[in-house]
Amino acid sequence: MSIDYSKYNIRELEDILDNIDGEKFPDRKRDAEIALSELLKHSTTLDDKPGVGKRLMGMVLSIVLAIFCVYILFVAVVDQQILMRRDFISYSRWPVTFWLLVVFWSVCLLVSISWGRKLYRSGNVK
């Protein structure tokens, strides 16, 4: 008796593969693995892909980091000072340190944007 694994979704197939006895039922395990690989190959929705929660959390964190970096850079440009711990680093007192911090926060902004793009593209969103 053969089981039609094409009617199962990704989570169900993963659960089957985790719990099936491969020595006792090698044909069923092979059929489930084939069905899962076919389903993953043709799936385009984020809900069916493994690791969606981690990818979504990473995207949210990259957006939050980008917003924070933009805020820091905006305040630096408008006020010409950056808050570091309990003291402000101002352009007039420490110009080199000020510009190093501006470069640092600019790099953080670029990294957060590229990280978010990478995570977004890994979801195969159309």
KOLLO-137948 format. One record per residue (C-alpha): x, y, z. Coordinates in steps of 0.5 Angstrom, whole numbers, plus 500, padded with zeros to 3 digits. Layout:
XYZ ...
***
This chain:
500500500 503507498 502513501 500519497 505525500 503530495 497532499 501534505 504541506 512542508 511542515 507535515 512532511 518535515 514532521 513525518 521525516 522526523 518521526 518515521 523509522 527509516 530502517 523499517 519503512 525506507 520506501 516511505 521515507 524516500 517518498 516523503 523526502 522526494 515530496 518535500 524536495 519537490 514542494 520546496 522547489 516549487 514553493 514561492 510563499 514565505 509561509 511554506 519555507 523553513 526559517 520564516 520566523 528568523 528571516 522576518 525577525 532579521 528583516 525587522 531588526 535590519 529596518 530598526 537598525 537602519 532607522 536608528 542610524 538615520 536618526 543618529 546621522 540626522 542629529 549629527 548633521 543638524 546639531 553637529 554633535 553625536 552623543 557618546 555615552 554621557 558626553 557629546 562629541 561636537 564638530 567644533 571640539 573634536 572634528 576628527 572624532 566627529 567625522 570618524 563617528 559619522 563614517 562609522 554610523 554611515 557604514 552601519 546604515 549601509 550594512 543594515 540595508 544590505 543585510 535587510 536586502 539579503 534577507 528579503 531576497 532569500 525569501 524568493 518574494 515576487 
***
